[in-house]
Amino acid sequence: MADRLQHARDSWLRERHRYEAFGKLLAGTLLEAINHGGIAAEVASRAKTMDSMVKKLIRKPDHSYESLGDKVGLRVVVRYRPDVDRVLAILDGAFECSGLEDTAGRLGTEKVGYRSWHVIVGLRPSDPNRPDFEGLAAEVQVRTLAQHLWSEMAHDLVYKNEAKLPDDLVRRMNLLAGLIEMADDEFSRLDREISGLPEMGVYTVLRELERQYLRLVSFEWDRELSFDVVQLLLPLYGGESPDGVAERLRNRCTTDSADIQDALRREQVSAHERSVFMLQPEVLMIYDRLRTDRYSLRDRWSERYPEEELERVANAFGYAL
């Protein structure tokens, strides 16, 4: 036992930095691919610590350092359940994937409990970084926000200690998991139904703006401000339906993608000079109106927001007001 653990310590001291670099590469590549797919997600990578490595080998005497398969892991957290399937498809397109597991399969049809999607990934042979990380693989866990909440809360209480807890306590925690699963389904339904309400056209347009913005850059934004700006500018599209406006914006972002992306990236450099709206998805709607009718945009904008901010956005895209 002692020799086995010392071997693990010595090996991990030599190799951990390589696994850390591998995890960061995977996380960066995956986040870029997910954002390009227009999906809001959090992606994090983590290599095992020395202590966690040794503790796991103590708990699992049938394993060796070489046979441990989760030396580095990635976690992807998305908003809605349908996003999980989209992320899994992105993973399959970006990496070599194997061992996909929906942990619900362990529960059968009569139980509820921990749910997440796990897949083992490695770099494709054509990846230029492959020689640096030959033979390395990572486990990726994909969850919704609701599933992540349950997992984080339950992990220390139940998930790793089921054999030691009374059945009624385990049952109560699993009942919460059932509620989380129902909440996931309901959030997804609400999202679809809200998008379909005629009076929620602002929401339809905003969701499209968010998807397009994520494809171009990945920054946090103020959603309440976005909603207010879209609500203000939507009448400039006359009687066009929200779906029609969303399609127009999607086409604009596709056609002018390179120009928009260049302007957005240039404006990330100087917070002192840029408009705060350059870090908001509605900047794509502002750009569309600058291309279409900048003077009507200026008049409408001035009803609520400082004209100086609009001027900074216009200048960033090469327009004068």
Disulfide bonds with the S-S distance in Angstrom:
none
